[in-house]
Amino acid sequence: MKKTIKYIILILITCLIPIGTKYGISYAKYAYNSVWNYYLSSKAFYFDSNTLKENNGKITNNLWDGDRIYFDVKNNLNDFLSSEYDISYKVTCTVKESSSETSCRVMDQSSIYEGVLSTYKKCYNETNDGVDVKNLDKATCEMKGYSWINVAASKDLYFDLTNKVDHAVVELNVTSTSPYKKTLKAEFALNRDYQKTGTIIADYKDQGEDGNLILTNSYEEKKCVRINWDSSDLRLDFEPNEVKTYATDTEGYINEIDIKLEPKSSHLEKFYEANIKNYSKSDFIIKEIEECN
């Protein structure tokens, strides 16, 4: 039944996409994912991550120290929308390239790891009466007019490499196997560079129809940066459930965002290119600011 629904969605979207358009394939994939996610949310199923993406997020860390790389999975969309089911998932870690022989392992085990996000419910006080309801059972909770809700569950995971290398590209796939299938993924480019310290390093990778802006924080503390760009040329790949401080132009396109960068880490933002030309980091204005949300 689930496969049949997927095929119907794919056929409908394919029929609606004009052949030969510049963004036809990308949009079809985006539209398919959007419709499928809507179907999953209608079943109260949420499987997400702050690190991984459905469209294979790319993460570059030019200040990698050889230590563990952390990522997460969660069963909620926000504080009020959590899955009603236990979610079984499988993590697969693969080294695509490296400067010397090495392999990947998840949670100090092998390249494959399996786990479960367990769900449970609790009483939640949405009123302003100040009553502590966390220990109430379902019947008492609802009888007193409070809400019996699903509680968000998340799991912090990590992978590392078995041998010391100066460069590696690691592909990470996390797939929910039950009760519904959804895959989150990311490609990590890990580079050792001990020369770059105390700066915010920016780079833009132009990929033709889209590109990735990569910011690396080489400081020992968190930093906040503000990024501006011409929204008539570049459109931010922005998902509504992402929390960002941003500004828009007169047509409603985002042309400024504030980003918090963790110490000794890299951050990626994806952009779609509205016009055909070569873009670079010079197309962005990037400056450090005192604080950001």
N, C-alpha and C positions, 0 to 999 in steps of 0.2 A: 504493500500500500504506500509506504514512504517513497519507494523508488518510482512508483507510478506518478505520484504528485510531483516529484523532482522533474521527471520527463515532461509533464504537462507545462510546468513553469518554464522550462528551457525552450520548448517549442513556441510558446506564446511570445517570449522575449525575442527570440530569433526572428520571428515574423515581423516584429515591430521595429527592428533595427535596419536603417537604410544601408544597402550594400555600398562599400567604397568610402564611407565617411571616415574621417581621420581617426575619430575616437570610437568607431563602431564596436570593435572587439572589446576594448576596455570598458565601454559603457554597458555592453551586454553582460559582461562578468559582474560589473557593479550592480546592475539591475537584478540579475539572478540572485546574487547574495542578499540583496535587500529584500526581495520577495520571500526567499527561503527563510531569512531571519524573522520576517514578519510571521510566517507560518509557525516557526518554532516558538516565538513569543506568545502566539495564540494558544499554545500548549503549555504555557508557563514554564518554558525551558530556556534557561540562559546559561551560556558557557562562554566566558570571555577572559581577557587578560589585559593588564596594563602595559605589558611588554610585547606580546605577540599580536599579530594581525591576521585577518583572513586573506589579505592580498599580499602576503609574504613580505612583512616589514623588513627593512635593511637597517642594521645597526652597526656603526663603525666606532670602534674604540681604539684610538691612536695612543692611548696611555695605559694599555693593559699591562698589568704587572705579573701575569701568569697565574693569578689566583682564580677562584671560582667565579663564574658568571651566573648571576641570579635572574630568575624570571618567576612569573606567578600565573596561576589559573584561579578563576573564581566562578561562582554559580549565580551571580547577580548582575543586573544592569545598573541598579542604583540602590539606595537604602530601602526602597519600598518594593522593588521587583526582584525576587529571588526564586530560583527553581524550586519546584515542588517535589523533585525526585532526587535520589542519590545519583550522582553522575560518575560513571566509570570512565577512565581516560588512559591513554597510552602515549608516552613520550618517546620519540625516536631522535637520536642525536647522531649526525654524520659529519665527519671532517671531509670537506670538499677539496681543500688544498692546504698545504702547510710547508714551512721552510725546511722541516725535517720530519722523519717518521713519527707519527703519534696517532692516538685514537681518542675518542670521546667517551665519557662515561657520565651518567646521570645519577646524582645522589650517591656517589662513591660506589656505584654498582657497575652495570654494563651500559651499552649504548641504548638499551631499551628499558624503560621503567614504566610500571603500571600503578595506578592509584585510584582513589575514590574521593569525591567531594560529597560528604554526607550532609543531608539536610535535616533540619528540625525546626520546630515552631516555638514561639514564645508570645507572651502577652505584651502588647505595646500600648502605651498611653498617648493618644493623639489629642487629648484635651489639655486644658491648662489648670487642672485641679491639684496638681502637685503630688498625686498619689503614686507610690512606688508599687508597680504591678508585676515586676519581673518574676516573682515566685508564684504567681497565680496559675491555676490550672485552666484548661480550655473552657470548661463549663462556667467557672466563676468569672473568668475574664470576660466572656461574652455576655453573661448575665448582668454584669456591672456596667456594660456599655463600652468596654474597651475592645481593641482589635487583636485578633489572634493571627499572627503573620509568620511567613517563612523568614528564617534568619539567614543572612548572607554567610557563605562559607568560602574561604580562600586558602590557598596553599602556596607557600614560598618554596620554590625548588631551585636547584642549581645544577650546572654541569661544569666539568673541568677536563683538561687534557692530561693524558697519562705521562707524556714526556715534555720537557721544556723546549719551546720553540719561540722564534722571534716573530713569526707571522702565521696566521691560520684563518681559514674561512670555514665556519661551522654552520650547518643547516640544522635547525631545530623544528620538529613537527610535533604538535600535541593534538591528538584526536580524541574526542569523546566517543566512546564505543557503545554506551548504553545510557539512557533509553533512545537517544537520537544521535546521529552522527554529525559532527561539525569539526572542522580542522582549523587550527590556529598555527601560524608558523612565523619564523623569522630567520634571517641570514645574518650571522655575526662575523664581521671582519675585525680580527684582533691583531693589533700591531704593537710591538714594543718600541718606544721612542723615549729615551731618557733625556733628550735635549730640550724638549718643549715643556717648560714649566712656568707657571704664573701668568698664563695668557688664556684668552678665548680664541680658539682656532676655528676658522670657518672654511668650508669647502663646498662647492656645488658640482654635482655630477649630472651633466646634461645627457639624457637618455633618448632624445628625439622628441617624443610626444609628451614626456614628463621628465622630472628630474628630482634629485634629492639634495636638500641642504643639510649638511652635517656640521654640527657645532660640538667642539670638544672643550671641556673645562679642565685645564691642567692645574688649577688651584687646589689647595688642600681643603678648601671650604666651598660651600654652596655659593653659586653666583646666579644673578638674575640678568637676563638680557632682553632687550627690545629689538624686534626685527621689523623693518619697513620694506615694502617693495611696491612696484607699479602693478596694480591689480588688473590693468588692461592687458598686461603681458603674461602674468603668472597668477594662477588660481590655486589657493591652498586646498589640499585634500583634507577637508574638515568633516569629521563625523559628529553629529549632534550630541552624542553621549560623552564626548570628550570635554573636559573642563579646561577652558582657555580664557585668558583675558585678551580681548581683541578689539580692534576698531575696523570700521568699514568705510568704503568710499560712498559717493552719492548714489551709486546704483546698487548698493548693498553687498558688494564683494569685499571680503576681508583683505585688508592691506597692511595690517599691523598686529603683531601678537607679542605677548610677554611670556617668557619661558624660564622656568627654574631649572638650573643645571646642577646635578649632583657633583660632588668633588671627584676629580679623576675619572670622568665618565664622558661619554658622547651621546648626542641626541640627534635624531633625524626627523625632518619634516619633508613630506612629499608635496610637490607642486605639479599641476598640469599646465602645459605651455600653450597659451592661446594663440600665439603668433609663431611663425616659423623663422627662427633665428638662433644663433648660438648664445646661450646664457651662461653666466659665470657668477662667482661670489660677488663681483662688482655690481651686480644688479640688485644687491641687498644692502641696506644700511643697518648695521648691527652695532649696538652700544650697550655697555653695562649700565644697569640701573640699581637703585638702592634696594628695592624690594619688589616682589611680585606675588600674586596669589597662587 
